Amino acid sequence: MGSNGAIGGASRVDDDLLRRCQAGDDAALGELICGFQDRLFRLAVRVLGDPARAEDAVADAFVAVWSRCRSWRGDAAAATWICRVAYRVVLDHARERRRWWRIFPSAGREPPVPADPAAELANRDRQEHLARRLAEALATLPPEDRALVHLHYYEGQSLAEIAAVLGASRDALKMRLSRARGRLREVLGDGDELL
Amino acid sequence: MNSSDPVADALRSGPIPPTPANLAGEVRRRLRRRALRQRGLVAVLVAAVVAAVLLWRPWGGSPVAPPDLAVVEIPAEEIEVLFAPPPIDPLAILTRQDRSTMLALSRLEEAK
């Protein structure tokens, strides 16, 4: 099933489910949602930075998968095709948000500030602190790079697998990943132990 | 996998909210709404086409009636005057015929 297998890996189960979706099988869509929702939701949260918006985007992504499934010809694995469709929908949502940023420049551009400074001070766990700093730094990256960093470092996918989903060459992704890492270093500071 | 990468470790240690439980329901709700919207759009289009055809009536309907002519009463003496032949002098016609005949005969003589 999609959530367990690698994105680029051939999965007969996913292929069958997508074929059943093409035939209008509603139950197959339910199974696809169960298999892919966690992975797609994580990606959407990472790119959009907001669970509510991520839920909206992922629901839209599954609607897009259902309505466009007839265009899948089987040349790519179903999982790759589904993730590609979802990635585009999530990016569309991120671009919508960027448009709002242009209208209200003060909203959203700032990295998230902890709601309670006292709680922040109380939280001395080093790993959590680093994760929070990294999340703040990630928020400064363009959505495409956020997705790339998430898929590579969080989901542990190879550049070849990501290239199939994002529709870019492996070399281009390598360059973008390096640039994103440099940008993170810039935001976090040169001496940061993460980078 | 990049399990030893500090970036990967930091990313994985960060909390990611759990996937909403009702995502499948939300997707189905959206699909239903979308289908309803599409059906509504088709119904509106069909209604618009039917209304346009009914208003236009390409099969003709009733032919265009000629405008009503006002009936005017004309007195009998006026009708006599109106339909009387034009005043022509019969002697003038005979004179003109004779002249033409003479002219034609003289031309024939000259030709000989």
Interface residues (C-beta under 8 A of the other chain):
Chain A: D26 L29 G30 I33 C34 Q37 D38 F41 R42 V45 R46 P51 E55 V58 A59 D60 F62 V63 W66 S67 Q127 E128 L130 A131 R132 L134 A135 V149 H150 H152 Y153 Y154 G156 R181 L184 E193 L194 L195
Chain B: M1 N2 S3 D5 P6 V7 A8 D9 A10 L11 R12 S13 G14 P15 I16 P17 T19 P20 L23 A24 E26 V27 R28 R30 L31 R34
